[in-house]
Amino acid sequence: MRLRSSLFACGGLLGLLFGMAVFLHGFFPSPLKSFGSAKAKVSEIPGEPALGLASNWTKLPSPLFGKVVIMLVDALREDFVFGPKGRQFMPYTRHMVEHGSSLSFIAKAWPPTVTMPRIKAMMTGRIPGFIDVIMNLNSPTLLEDNLIWQVKSAGKRIMFYGDDTWIRLFPDHFVEYDGTTSFFVSDYTEVDHNVTRHLDNVLKRSDWDLLILHYLGLDHIGHLAGPDSHLVGPKLSEMDNIVQKIHMELLNKQGETTLPSLLILCGDHGMSDTGSHGGASSHEVNTPLVLLSPAFRKKDSFTVSEYVEQTDLSSTLALGLGLPIPRNNLGCLILRVLEERSLREQFRYLHLNGYQLSKLVQESIPTYEKDVGYKLFGIAQKSHGSWIKLYFEGNTSETLANLGKKVLRQYLDALKLMSSSLSKIVAQYDMYSMIMGTIIVVEVILLLIVSTSDALGSTAEFEVPLSAAFYSLLFYLLCLMLTAIHIIICTSTKTSCYFCNVSWLLAATVIVLISALQCVLISTLWKRLTNGKPQHKSCAAANSSWSELDLLLLLGTFGHTLSLGSSSFIEEEHQTWYFLTNTLLLVLFQDVCRKYFAANDLKSKQSKNPEDDDCHEQQTAIHGLFETSSCDQKDDTSKGYTRSGESYEKWLTLLSPWIILVFCRVLRSLNQTGIKWAHEPDFGHWLTSSSHRTELSILAAVSLFLIFILVQRTCSTVSKAALALGLVGIYCYRAAIGNLTFPWNPDKHISKGIIEARFVYVFILGILFTGVKDLLKSAFAFPDTTTNSRGLWEMYNGLVLLAALLLRPHNLPVLLFILVVQLILTKFIWRILDYDAAQITIIYYWFGQASFYFQGNSNSIATVDVSAGFVGFENYVELPAVFLTLFSTYIGPLLWAVHLTCYMSSERNRYSAAVGHSCYCLVLLRAIPASVYIILVTSLRYHLFVWSVFSPKLLYEGMHTLVTAAACVMFTAMDQKRMTTILKK
């Protein structure tokens, strides 16, 4: 079957996406030991170890607390309470921490630091799987054992107000509740008022045992404006007033109950310096845990809070309420909560926690007898029994005290060691699914690499042996062999493999796909070996010499791919792309100088081979990108530059690489990203601070004006008006939500900006509709390249307007940079340099990657700006929210890929295969690092940083491949359209 290079590449990328999806399903599986609906029971509680003596303590200890209030403030960083902001904005809480009856800790949250996994961690004591990041968007019912179920089963009454994630996780558990949506991040006022309005009534009542309050306003402020926003202080003061109100009401009712009450102030996660969360930076994982209760002794002075695990809250609160510890709990009892209890009671609580962990170790680790923590727990039990024996004998000597200290130390060490062992194996990999996905990915990338010489041939069209593969005996033998392997694995394995639970139709599809790819790959290799050379020699291949640019592009691409095996290079990947783009600009400057000052030498070299002259004639025509009607003539490059103003244009071209270098250096200071230097102050933080809103407003206004100047060159008259009104609407939207100010009304009331954002959406859709209309017109009514090109540029302009709306104001210079560099490259650089489609595609890809990091993105989930998914929406709507968040994250790579499509499709002087070559190279650039990274991450699956570094990067690779597939589909459509037009002519 004869296929265009673009269509073949697009099919290969879709196959790669399918393989990655199968691999990801195996790499992010369900937790290691899933007990389903099995719950811990009171009847399973062990007795006190007494070395054969009859102990009188065989039941659960009595509760430590009566009424308990959990006040969870979303995105509450530990320095918001224990740092300078806590002293300034939370005076009551800070006073209680320093001098009141309280305990304070810094609770460490495991990544991913997003809400739903953190709620599960606190209530079950288990570390959630990394795939819970995706499940966070649609939280399913939590079936495994948890604290909420234990409280309800004990006959206690639970009330809840706040984030409706709790209601989805624990349906039918609350006797009274009122949920608020956690996804509408533009609202940081009403979302908290809807929680607080219930307090006056609830605190006066006595018909509840556990009250849970989840406040979202601080998290929304972080997503909108960051932790340094002027909105953070008032919100912290609001939370402090609520803490004081609840605490005073509990103290006033203390005489009505026999047990002391408990107020817990905590955060599910923190927030990064940009206001996001999801990663593993200290500001994201460190949250405050403050316990206020008359059961604790008053403090004389403030000491630095000690660190605990967030999962420790589950076991501590369960025993504090006199309940069994949740079955899957990995947390350790916080001993300071028991500081007022007798030593025997402390031993009893520690023994119960250790017994629960030891049972989990037995069921989770095959060689549990060799586990250090498990063995130490056995020793601690024996020491505990010896201590009980002396205690029953009435021994009060120093021997009893010393033995007690020893038992305490042994229990604490055993708990930490068993918890650590279980944490390391929190999830098992579905190796069968991972292997199947990897096989598909490897076959696709090998097929793409083997077919490169044919795909980049002069016609961008080649024969693919599809029919021969399906009719070969090898294909059917492979299908039978893989089917047999599938049956053997699925009938013999004890673990639950995803691939063994899918329908036979899907399993058969995967088996057929793997077999077909293998046969096509073997046929292609055999064809290459027998023929020796590709049938059609490409223009790029005609010249066998390698230029400095070729070496840089090759070494840079493969060097970056190999760097993905290092966690440090992944964390600081932006440095790799900054270095490569800067080096690329120096090479471009060298080539420009060579073109102007050594033209005669180049001409003499090019005249030696007549075949080179043909290719050179195809590649070096003047690229009038923004010229609307010229470019049909085929004058050589030297003639095109003998016009008036040659000297002026010459020096502008020579300066253009240095101008881009200056832009790159400025944008590097706009957003600090990565891990090592993320805490350093940057220009973006300075602009977004409340004291510099005027400067930010001026910068945004200037950027929007310059964006209009650059974009309107390729707009129709109607689209120009829509673009201008849309950009004005963007400024009004940002001013409405408080990011920017109007000079004539600096104190304008802050709103959600719904009307303004929807006003802009109307113009975006109008411009996109105009582009689609022109594309359809050129496809069916008037098949000409001019209308087709105009439609493509209209689509691009609509995407630019959408990007301007979604980007935060301080990031508008990044969009301006993209447009300026694209103008410089097409107006000056490409007009004089004889780069082929492959070279231009790699350069575009590199700039797209650099732009991704200029936005402030990184390989941490914390830098994903989820607020973009709610621009213009009153409530959370899943599909638009996902699309807008994905688009805003990949604005840089997307705009560069779409611009490449527009440029290659509108350049009528370029050889007809240019679009196909660009599409194929773009797919290779995305497929090579994605495929290699899948192999690397498989080999590094037990690395220390697999969940904090390698796993987020794997998700980014998957999403980037998906975005590239969308651009590839556009490339393929334009390539088919262009070839149809050429054939008709």
N, C-alpha and C positions, 0 to 999 in steps of 0.2 A: 504494500500500500504506500502510495506517494503522499507525503505530508509536508506542509510548510513548517519551517523551523519553529515559528511562534506557536503553532498548534501542538507540535510535539513537546515543546518546552512546557506549555501550559498543562498538558496532560501529565507530564512527569511531575510537575509541582503539585498537582492535585493528588497524585499517587503518593508523593512524599508527605503531604498533609494527612492522608489516611493512615500511613504508617506511623507518623508521629502521634496521631490520636490513639492508636492501639498501644503504642509504647507508653504514653502518658497515663493511660488507664492502668497499666501495670506498675508504673513507677509511683503513682499516687494511689495506693490501695486503701482499703479499710484498715482500721487499727489491728494490731497483731492478734490479740486474743479477744474476740468479740463474744461476750456472754449473752447477747441478745437481751431478753427481758428478765433474765435471772437477777434476783436482788438479794442483798445481804439480809439475813433474818436474825431476830433476837435469839432464837433457839440455837443458832450456830455459834453463839458467843462462848469462847473458852473460859474455863475457870482460872482462878489465880494459881500459878505454879507454887506448890508447897511441898515438893519432894515426898509425896505419899501421905502427907498429913491431910486431915479433913479441913479444908479452908471454908470459911463461911462467906466467901465472896465469889459467887458463881454467876452473878447476873451483871447487867450493865450498871455502871456507876450512876448515881443520881445526877440530874441536870445541874449545871453550874449557873445557868441563866434562865430567867423567865421570858419576858418579852424581848424580842430581838428585832432591830431595825437595820436593814442593809441599805445604805445610801451609796449607790454607785454613780459616780460622776464620769461620764464617758470622756476619755482622752485626758484624764487628770494626771499630769506629770508630777513626779515626786518633788521637783523643785517649786511647783506651784503651792505646795504646802510647807515644805521644809526649807525652801530657799527664800530669797529676798521678797519675792512676790507674795509668799505666804504671810510673811511678817507685815507687809503693807496692806494686803487686801483681805486676808483671813485672820484677823486679830483674835477672835474667840477660839477658833480651832488651834491656832498657834499657842495661845495661853494654856489651853487644856493639854496640849502636847508637852509643854515645858513644865507646867506646875500642877496639872490636874490629875484626877484618877484615870489614868490612861496608859495604853501601851502603843507604841508607834514603831512601824517597820517599813522597810522598802521592799515591796513585793515584786519579784522578777517574773515577767511574763515571757513565755517561750514564743518565738516567732512561729506562725504568722500573727502579728499583733493587730488583728481585726476583731470586731465585737463578738460575733457568734462563737468562734473557737475559744475566746477568753471566758465567756459565760459558761460554756461546757467545761472548761478547765476548772473553774471555781466551784462548780456544782457537782462534778463527778470526781475531781481530783486527778483526772487523766489528761495527758498531753494530747490535744487533738491532732489529727493528721493535717498535713499541709494543704491537702485538697479542700479543706474546710474554707479556704479563702474564697473559692468559687461557690461553695454551698452557702456562704454568708449572704448571698443575694436572695436565696430562697430557703430559709432555714427549715429543715424537716423536723418532725416530732422526735424528741430524744427518748429512745426506748431503754437504753442501758441504765443501770442503777445510778441514782443521783440523790443529792441532798433534798431537793424539793419533793421527790417521791417519798423519801423516808419521813419527812416532816408530815406530809399528808397522811401517810399510812399510820402514823402514831396518833392520829386524831386531832392534830393541831390545825389551826385555821391560818391560811396564808392570804394576804392581800398584796396586790401588785399594781403599780402605776408607773408608766414610762415606756421605754422602747418595746415595741410590739414583738421583737425577736423572742422575748421571754414567753409570750403568749403562744407563739408558733412552736417553740421548743417544749413547753409544758402545758398543753391544752388540758382543760378540765381539772387543773390543780389549784386554781385560785378561787376563793369564795367571792372575791370582788376584785375587779381589775378595770383598767382603762389604758389602752395602748396608744402610743404615738408613733408615727412613722420615723424610722431612722435614716431614710434616704433623701429626704428633702432638706438638703444642707443649707439652703438660703434662709431657713427659719431658725433662729436661735433665741427667740423670745417666747412665742406662743407655745413652742414645744416643751418648754420648762414650766410655763404657767399652767399648762394642762395637767401637770403632775402636782404642783404645789397647791392648787386650788382644792385638793382633796384632804390636805393635812389637818386643817382645823377640825373637821368632822371626825376623821379617823383617830387622831390622837386623844380625843375626848372619850372614845369608845373603848371597851375592854373585851370585845368579842373577836380578838385576833391574837395570834401568837408570834407570827413572823410577818413583818412589813418590808417589802422590797420597793425601793424607789430608784429608777434609772433615768438620770438627767442627761440630755443629749446636746444642750445648747453650747457647751464649751467645745465639744467635738466639731460642731458645725462652724463655730467661729474659726477654729483651727483650719478647717478645709477652705474657708472663704478668705481668710486674711493672715493666717499664721499665728504662732504663739506670741509674737511681739505686737500684735494688734492692740489698738486702744480699747477694743471691745473686751479683751480678756480680763482686765482689772475689774470692771463692773460685774462681770459674770462671776468671778471668784468671790466678790463681796456678796453677791446674791446667794451663792452656795454656802458661804459662811453664816449668813443670817438663818438659813434653813437648818444648818447643823445646830446652831444655838437654840432655835425654836424647838426642835425635836428633843434635844438633850434636856432642856429645862422642863418640858412636859413629862419626860420619862422620870426625871428626878422628883417632880411634884407628885407623881403617882406611885413612888417607890413604897410608900407605906401601905398601899393596898395589896401588894403582892409579897409572897414569902421569899422569892428569889430575886436577885438583882437583875435589872435590865441591862441590855447591851446595845450600843449604837456603833455600827461599823461604817467608817468612811473609807472608800476605796475607789480605784479606777480600774477599768478593764484593760486599758493600755495607755501609753502616753501619746506624745506626738513629736514628730521630728521638727527640726528648725524651720521647715517649710509649712508645717501644719498638717502634714499627712501622717499616715501610720501604716504598718504592715511589715516593716523590716525589723532589723535587730540592733539598731543603734541604741545607745544608753538611754536617750530621752524617750524612746518608744517602748522599751521593755521595763523601765523602772517606774513603778507606780507607788503611791503612798497607801499604807494600810494602817489606819488609826482606829483603835478600839477604845471606846469610852464606856466605863461602867464603875459603879460603886464597889464592885468586887475587887478592883485593883487599888493598890496603895498609891497615895499621892506622891508626886515627885518633888524633890527638893531643887533639882536643876535639870537642864536639858542635856541629854547625851545624844551622840550621833546614832541615828536609827540603824539597827542591824538588818541584814538582808535575809529574806525568806523567799521561798518559792510561792508563786500565786496558787499553785495546787495544794499548798499546805492548809489553805483556808477550809477546804472540804472536810478533812479529818478533824481539824480543830473544832469547827463549828458543830459537826455531827456529835462528837463526844461532849461538847459543851451543852448540847440540848438533850443529852441522854439517849442518843440514837446510834444504831450500828453505822460503822463507816461504810460508805459506798464501795461496792465490790471491786471496782476497777481503779480505786484510788491509788495514786503514786505518791501522794504528799505525806509529809511528816508532821507530827503534832508539834505545834509551837509551844515549847515548854514554859515560856514566860507567862502564858495564860494561867498556868497552874501554880504560880509562885506562892500563892497564899494557901495552898493545899498541903496536906501532910505528905511525907515521903512515900508512905504506902500507897496513897491515892495517886501520886505521880507515877509510881511504878505500874499501877494497874492500868492507867491510861496509855502509858508507853507500851505495855505488853499487848494491849488490844490492837494498837496501831501496828506493832511488829508482827503479830499473828496474821492480821489481814494482808500485810505485804508479803509475808512468807508463803501464804497460800497462793498468792498471785505469782510469786517466783516459781513455785512448784508447777503451776499450770502453764507458765510461759516459757520457761527455760528448760530444755531437755536435760541438761547436766546441772540441775539446780544444787545437787549435793556439793559440787565444787565451788559454788558461788561464795565469795568471801563474806558478804553480808549475811547470807543465810546461815553459814556456819557460826558466825559471831552471834547471831540471834539465838541459836541453840545454846551457846555458852552463856549468854545473858540470862536465858530462862533458868538455867541451872543455878547461876549465882543468885538470881531472884528467889529461887526456892530455898537456897541456903539462908538468905536474909529473912525470909518469912519464918523459917524454922527458929532462928534466933529471936525473932520478934515475938513469936508465940511463947517462947520460953521465958520472956520477960527480960531478956538481956538488954541492958542499957549501957554497956561499956563502949569504949572507943572502937572496939572491933566491929560493932554493929554500924557505927557511923562511917568507918572506912569502907566497909563492905557496901554500904549504901551508895557512897560516892562512886565505887567501882561499877556497881550495877547500873547506875544512872549513865555513866560514860559509855558502858557497853551497849546499852539500849540505843542511845543517841547515835553512836557510830554505826550500829547495825541498821537502824532506820535509814540513815543517809546512804549507806552502801547498797542496800536493797533497792531504794528509790532510784539511785544512779544506774544500777544494772537494768532495771525495768525501763528507765527513760531512754537508754541506748538502743533498746529493741522495741521502741514504741510502735513500729509498724514493720510488717514484712513485705517484701517485694513479690509481686506476681511475675515470676521470672518467665513463665510460659508466654504471657502477653508481651512482656518486654522483648523476648527473643523474636517473636513473630513480627512485632513492629520494627525491630532493628533490621531483620532480613529484608522487609519491604523497602525500608529507607536505603539500605546499602545497595540493593539491586537497582533502585531508581537512580541513585547518584552515579553508580558505575555505568549505567546505560547512557546517562546524559554526558558523562565524560568521554566515553568511547565514541559517541556520535558527534562530538564537537566539530571535528574536521569537516564532516559532511554538512552539519547544520549551519556552519559559517561559510559555506561555499558561495559561489558567485550568484546562485539562484535562490539560496535560502530554502531549498526544497530538496528532499531526498527520499529514497526508498526505505521504508521501515518494514522488516520481515514479520508482519503480524500474522498473516494467513499461514505462512510456512510454520510458524511456531505452534499454532493450534492444531495443525494437521500432523505434527511430528509425533513419533512414538515416545520420545523423551517427555513430552508434555503430559501424556497420560500416565507414564510411569511415575513422574513426580507427583501427580495428583494422588495416585494410589499410595505412594510412600508417605506423603504428608497426612493423608486420611488415616492410615494405620497408626502413625505416630500420635495423631490427635486422639484416637480412640484409646490407645494404650495409656497416655498421660491422664486423660479424663476419667478413666476407670480405675487407675491405680493410685493416683495421688490422694493424700488425705487433706490437703489444703484446698481452699476454695479459689479456683482460677476463674477469672472473668471469662476467658475464652471457652471454658467448659460449660458455662451457663448460658451462652448465647444460643440463638436458634441455629439449626443446622444449615439454613439458607445462608446466614451471614458467615458461618464457619466455612461453608463450601465456597463462598465468594472469595474469602481471603486465601484459601488454598489454591483456587484457580488463578487468582491474581499473582501469587508468589510463583507458581509454576509457569505462567505465561511470561512474566518478567524474566525468569531464568532462561527460558527458551529464546526469547527475543535477544537477550544479552549474549547468549552463546552464538546465535546466528549472526549477530552484528560483528562480534569478535572474529568469527570465521570468515566473514566477508572481508573484513579489514585485512586479515592475514593473507587471504588468497589474492586479493586485488592489489594490496600494497599501498595504494594511494587513493585518496578520495576522487570521485568522478569529476567533481567540479572544483577547480582551484579557486580559493577565495582571493579577493584583492588584497586582504591583509596578509595572506600567506605568500603572496607573490614575492615580496621582499623578505629574504631570509634573515637579514641583519636585525639585531635587537637594539632598539634605542634605549636611552636612559629611562624614558617614560615607561616603556614596556617592562624593563627590569623592576622598576619601582612598583608598578601596579601588580606584577606577579608576586614579588617578594612580600609586598605589603599585605596582599590578600591572604597568602598562605601563612605568613608570619602571624597575622591576627588570628587565624583559625587555630594555629598551634598554641597560641597564648591562652586559649580557653581552658586548657588543662590546669591552669594555675588559679587558685582562689583569689590571690592578690591582683592578678591581671583582670579578673572578672569584676572585682570590686572597683577597680580603677580603670575600667575599659575606656572611659572617656579620654584618658591620657593617651591611649594608643591611637584613637581616631584624631585627636588634636595634632599629635606628632605626624601622622601620615598625611593629613591635609596640608599642614604647613610645609612638609617636604615636597608634596605635590606642587604647591604654588611656586616653590623655588625652581622646580624642574620646568614648569610652564614658563616662568620668566626666562630660563635659559633657552628654551625652544623659541620664544618670541625674539630674543636677541639674535639667535642663530638665523631666524627667518629674515630679519632685517639686515643683519651685518654680514651674513655669510650666504646670501642667496645664490651667488654664482656657483659656489661649491656644491650646494644642494642640487642645482639644476644639472650640473655636469654628472653627478652620480645618478640622477633619475633618468638621464638620457641613454644610459648604457643598455638597458633592457627594454625593448619595445613593449613587452607585456606589462612591465611596471608603468610605462607611459599610459597604457589604457586604464589601468587601475587608478593612476594618479589623476587622469582626466575625470574619472568618475568621482573622486573624493575631494578634489580641491576647488570645486565651483564655489562662487561667492554665496554665503549663507545669509540671504536677506530675511531674517526671521520676522522683523516687524514691518517689512515692506509689503504692501498689499497687492501689488499687481505685477511687479517685475520678476526677475530671476529665471526667465525662460531661456535666456541666452547662455552660452557655455564658454564665456571668455575665461582665459586662464587667470590665475590669482595675481600675477604681476601686473596685468593690464588693469585689473580692478582697482589697483591702488596707485594708479598714476593720475587720479582725478585731483580736483582742487581740494585743498585741505589735507593733502597727504601727510605733511609734516605734523599737523595738529593731531590727526588720528593716530599717527605712528607713536607719538609720545604718550597719548592716552592709553594705547595698547600696552606700551612698555610699563606704564605705571599701574595698570589694572591688577596684576598679581600682588603688588605691594599694598594696594588699597584693600584687597580682600584679606590680606594678612593682618592689616590693622583692625578690620572688622572682627576677625577671628579672635584677636587678642582682647578686644573690648568685651566680646560676648563671653569669653572665658571668665571674666571677672563679674559677669552679671549673675550667674548662678553657680555656687560651689556645689559640686555633686560628688558622687562616690562615697567612700567611707573615711579615708584618712584625713581629708581636708574639709569635710562637709560642715564641721563646726566653725570653721573660720568665717568671719564676716565677709559679706559680698555686697555688690552694688544693689542686688535685688532686695536684700534685707533693709538696706538703707532707704530704698524707694518705698517699700511697703510699710515702713514704720509710720505711725500716726502723725508724727511731727513733720513728715515730708510729703504730705498728700498734694500740696500745691506743685511741687517739683514733678511728682508722678503724673499729675494731671497735664502739665505742660508737655512732658515726654510722650504721653499717650496721644495727645492731640496732634503733635507734630508727626508722630509715627503714622497715625491714621491718615493724615493729609498726604504724606509721602507715599503711602500704600496706594492711595487713590491715583496719584500722579503716575505711578509705575504700572498699575493694572489697567487703567482706562485706555491705554494705547491699543489694546486688542479687544476692546468692547465696542458693541454697537451703540448707537445713540440712546436707545431705550435702556440698555444695560448700564451705560454710564450714569444715567439718572438714578437707576436702582442702586448702583454701587455707592454713589454719593450719599443717598438717603440712608442706606444700610450702615455706612460707616458713622454717620451722625447718630443713628440709633444705637450703635455700639457704645459710643461715648455716653449717651443718655442712660443706657442700661447700667454701665459701670458706676455712673454717678448716682443712680437710683439706689443701688445696693451699698453705697458708701465707700467704694474703692477710689472714686475720683470726686472732684468738686466742680461746681459751676462758679465762675468768677463773680457773677452777679447774685448768686445765692449760695454762699459757702455753707450755710447751716440748714440745707435742705433736709427734710425728713427722710430717713432711710426706709426703703420698702423692699419688696422682694423682686422688683423689676420685671414682673411677668409680662406686663403690657409692652414694655420697651423691647424685651427679648423677642416676643412674638412678632412685633413690628419688623425686626430685622429678619426673622425667619421668612416672612412674606417675600422680601426682596431676594433672599437667597434662593428660595424656590422659584421665583420669577426668572432669575438669571439662569438657573439650571434648566428650567423649562425651555427657555430660548435656545440653549445649547442642544438639548435633546431634539427640539423641533428642527434645527438645522441639520443634525445628524440623520434624522429620519428622512428629511427632504433630499439630502445628498444620496441616501441609500435607495430610495424608491422613485422620487419624482425627477430630480435633476442630478444625476450621478457625476458630479464634478468635484475636484479636490479643493477648490476655494470654499465652497459651502461646507464641506466636511471639516476643513481646517478651522473655519470660523466657529463651527459648533463645538469643536474640541476646546478652543480657547475660551469660549463662554462657560463651558463646564469647569475649566480650570479656575476661571475668575470667581465662579460661585463657591468653589471650595476655599479659595483665598478669603472670601468674605466670611464663610463659616469659621475658618481658623481664627480670624480676627475676633469673632464673637466669643469663641471658647477660650482663647488664651487669656491668662491673667494680664492686667495692664502692663506690668513691668516686663512681660515677655513679648510685647508687641515689637520691640526692636529685633527680636529673633526672626519674626515673620518678615520684617523690612529687610533684614540681612539676606534672607533666602531670595527675595525678589531682586535685590540689587545684584547679588552674585550671579543669578540666572541671566540678568540683563547684560552684565559685563562679559560673561562667557559667550553668549550668543551674538552680542553686538560687536565684540572686539576679538576675543581669543579664537573662537572657531572660524572667524572670517579669514584668518591668515594661516592657521595651522592645519595641516592635512591629516587630522586625526580621523580614524575610521569609527564606525558605529560601536565596535567593541570597546575601544579606548574611551570614547565619550561616555558610554554606559557605566564603566567602572568609576570614572571620575564623578559622575552624578551620584552613584551609589555611595561613594566615600563622603561627599558633601551631605547627603541625606543622613548618614550615620552621625556625622559631626553635629548636624542641626538637631538631631534627637537629644544629644547631651547638652547642647546650648540651651535647650528649653528647661534644663534642670532635672531631666530624667536620669535614671541610673538603673542598675540591675537589681534594685531593691523595690519591693512592692510599695514601700512607703512613699515613693515619689509619684505614684499614680494620682492624678488630680481628679478625684471622683466628683468634685463639685461641678465639673463640666457636663456631667450627665444629667443635671437638673436645671440647666439654664432654660428658662421659659416654661417650666412645668410647675403646676400647683402641687401635684402628688407624684409619687414614684411610678413611672411607667417603664417596665423592664426593657423592652426592645430599644426604644429611643435612648434610654439611659446607657445601655451597654454600647450602642453605636457611637454616641457622642463621646463617651469616655475613651473608647478605643481610638476614635479619630483624633481627639485632642492629644492623646499620648503619642501617636505616630504622625503628627502633623508634618514634621520635617521629612522623614522618608517618603511619605505619601505625596507631598507636593513636588518633591524632586522626581519621583517616578512618573507622576502625571505630566509634569512639564517635559520630561524626556519623551513621553508618548506624543505630546502635542508638537514638540520640536521636530522629531523624526518624521511624523506624518505630514507636517506642513512644509518640509524642505523638499520641494519638487526637483531640485537639482541634485539631490543625493541619489545614489544608485538604488534601484527598486528593492534590493534585499536589505536595506539598512534597518527597517522596522523589525523584520524577522531576526536580524542579528542582535539588535538591542534587547529584544524580548528574551532571546536564548541566553545572552550573557547575564541579564538581570536574574533569571532563574538560577543559573549556575552560581552567581554570587551569593544568593540566599540559601541554595541547597547545600553547598559545600560546608559552610560552618555549622549549619543545622545538623547535617548528617554526622560530621566528625564529633560534634558536641554530644550527640546521643551516645556514641560509642564511648566517649570520655566519661560521661556522667554514669554510665553503666559500670565502668571499671572503678569509679570513685564513689560508688553508692554507700560505702561504709566510711567515707571520709568524715572528719570531725565537723566540717562546715557544709555537709551535704544539704541540710535543711535551711541554713541561714544564707548560703551563697549560691550553691549549684542549683538548688530547686527553683528559686525565683528566676534565675537566668534561663532555666529550661522553659518556664512558662512564657517568658519574654520571647524566646526563640520561636515557640509555637505561634504566638500572636503575630510576631513579625512575619512569619511565613504566610499566615492567613492574609495579612495586609498585602504582601507582595503578590499573592495569588489574585487578589482583586485587581491590582494594577496589570497583572499578566493577562487577565481576561480582556481588559481594555486594549492592550497591545495586540492581542490575537485578532480582535474584531477589526482594529484599524488596519492590520496587515492584510487580512482577507479582503477588506473593502478596497485597499489600495491596489492589490493585485487584480481585483475585478475591474476596476476603473482602467488600469493599464491594458488589460486584455480587450476591453471594449474599444479602446482607442486604436 
